[in-house]
Amino acid sequence: MEPAPSTTEPATGRDSERPPPRPGAWAQLRPLVLRLHFYAGVLVAPFVLVAAVSGLLYVWTPQIENALYADQLRVPAAEESLPLSEQVRIAEAEVPGSRVDSVRPATTPEDSTRVLLARPDGASGPQPTVFVDPHAGEVLGVAETYGTSGAMPVRTWIDLLHRELHLGEAGRLYSELAASWLWVVALGGFALWVARARRRRARRLLVPGAGTAPGRGRTVSLHAATGVWLLLGLLMLSATGLTWSKYAGANITDLRREMSWTTPAVAADAPSASPGVDAGLDAVLAGAREAGLDGRVSVEVPDDHTSPYVVTQIERSWPTRADSAAVAQDTAEVTDVVRFADHPLMAKLSRWGVDAHMGVLFGVPNQILLTAVAGGLVWVIVLGYRMWWQRGPVRAGTAGPGRPYPRGSFLALSWPLRAAVVVFLAAAGWAMPVLGASLALFLLVDTVAGRWGRRGPRAG
């Protein structure tokens, strides 16, 4: 009797020849993210560090300003004040041949009035400003102020240090490079740490140094967990910082225009019914106040005899007051009003984001939070360089720099992932040209270094 045939087939060589299953998407992407995070952290971190330190200094400039310029900004309180037009006349007499561009009337009895004069060249930038005691009619001083916040010289100097390192247009590239890479490094580090902490304990995700022994592992934990706490703040600083940049900022402006997200402006082109007749600054300000423009305002003075005055609220703390009104030059009647409440949502978010970036939206709490974020960022950068050093070999009392992660991570991706990475990087590079150019430079340097490493230095 023959034995029953076996239900299992003997193993063949074909099964052993099958390629192992390809790892999941994150397992494939992780080496690429690691290498990108490494290069960006090592090469871009110095620019981010400068931006963090100078930004930390800028956050507290309102207090520095009030201390340094108290004699110009503050006056003894009094019940009676001179007419605003008289204060402007006194300011113009202080700088013969000048023309008033705008006026910032005193808001409280202890505030001085600021009279901003037109720049001779008509360009934008710091303006000569005369400070007048609204009660005594005395000139308190003349200085250059800048922007909506009316920054005094010390704040302007720190602001330019933060924006461009006092190098002009070329210097703006440093801050754009920092802002362009900050979100990439922050999100890449977050993804790497979440994936790593998930394999151990969730507590390690948020508690710096939890459960790690002294050494590189503890440095990694301190670096990554601190970065998790800073993530939202870093993303906000990166996004709002890009709005001031040269190339990415221009793209953001174009996008806002295409999507109708721009800040609306009052209609200030209606000609006066009685050319040459001027109701005066006091009547204009009274008309704007009746229209609800309370608090701190700026009154733009027309440079002709027909255009209306434009009065704008300049209070940037919460709740934001940024209404504006056009006031007829001859009758002081309000001809158009734009309320901040009616601004598009994205215009409001942009306003709030910029003000939060500057530390003025919520006052001192905003400044304290930004101080913690900037200080934490400096700490994370220092730890990052320590990680780099600890990763290097130490032999015979000499330490080599940290080794980058192995090459070939991009070519190891599946074709769909390669295509997705290329599309993402191309889109990011188009939207943020400095990011794209610096990434291309990184790839070129990496390629040249790789070929040189394979060849090795020629023997002498």
C-alpha positions, 0 to 999 in steps of 0.5 A: 500500500502506497503512502498518502501523498504529502500535503506540503511541498518541499521548500524550494530555492524560490522562496529564499530568493524573494526580496524581503518586504520593503519597510514602511514609509517612515522606516524609509524616510527616517534616514533621510530626515536624520541626515537632513536634520543633521546637516541643517542643525550643524550648518544653519544653527549659527544663523538661528542662534544669532536670530534668537539672541538678537530677538531676545534682546528686541523683546524687551526694548519697550522697557529699555526705550521707556527708561532711556527716553523718559524725558522725551516720552513722558511729561508732567500731567496737567489739565490744559493742553495746547491745540494740536495744530499749535503743537505741530507749528512748534515742531515745524519751527524746530526744524526749519524747512520741514513738512509734517507727515503725520502726528501722534497726539498725546493719549494720556495727560503724561504723554508727549505729542509726536510730530513726524516730519517727512523725509527729504528723499521721500523714501520709507524708513526712520523719520525725524520726529519732534517730541512736544510737551502738549501742556507747556508747548516745549520741544522735548527733543528730536529723534528718528522713529521707525514703523507703526510702533514708533520705535526710538533709535535704540529699538531701531538699532536692535531691530535692524540687528535682528533683521539684517545684522546692519548689512542692508539688503544682503544681511536680510538673507541671514534672517530669511535663511534662519526663518526658512529652516527653523520650521524644517528642523523643528518638525523633523526633530519632532518626528524623529523624537516621537518615533523614538519615544514611542518605542520606549515610554511616552514620558520620555517624549516630554520630560527632558533627560527622563530615564537616561544615563549620563552621556550622549543619550541624556543629551539627545533627550534634553535636546529633543524633549525641550524641542517638543515644548518649544515646537508651537512657538518655533513654528509661529516665529518661523511663519511670521518671520518669513512675512518680513523676508525678501523672497519668501515674504514677496511670495506671501504678499502675492498669495495674500493678494490673490486670496484677498487676504490683504488688509483693507484700506480706507478710500483716501482719494475723494477730492475736497469739495472746497480745495484749499480749505483746511478744517485743521488737525483739531477738528479732524481728530475730533471727527475721528474720535466721534467715529469711534477711533479712541486710544492711540492714533496716528493722523496722516497729514495730506501733502496737497490741498484736496486729499483727506486726512487719514486717522488710524488706530495704532494700538497693537496690544490685545484687544487689537484696535486698528480701525482707520478713517478718512476725514475730509480736509475741508469739513472734517467729516468722516468720509470712510471707515474701515473697522478691524472687526471687518478685516478678512480672517487671514489679515487678522491672523497675520496682524496678531502673528506679527504682533505676537512675534514682536512681543506686543500682543499680550504685553509682558506675558507675551514678552516672558513667553518669547523670552522662554522660547528664545532662551530654550532655542539657544539651549537646544542649539547648544545641546545639538552641537554637544550631540554632534561632538559626542558622536565624533571619535575620540582617540589618543586624546583628540576629538574628531567632529561628529560624523554625518549619517550615511549617504544613500538614504534618498536612493533607498526610498521607493519610487512613490516616496522619491517622487513625493520628496522631490515634489515637496522639496520643489514646492518648498524651494519655490515658495521659500527660495533661500531654503531651496538654494541652501538645500541645493548647496547642501546637496552639492557639498554632500556630493562632492564630499562623498566623491572625495571621501571615496577617492581619498586624498592623493598621496604626496 
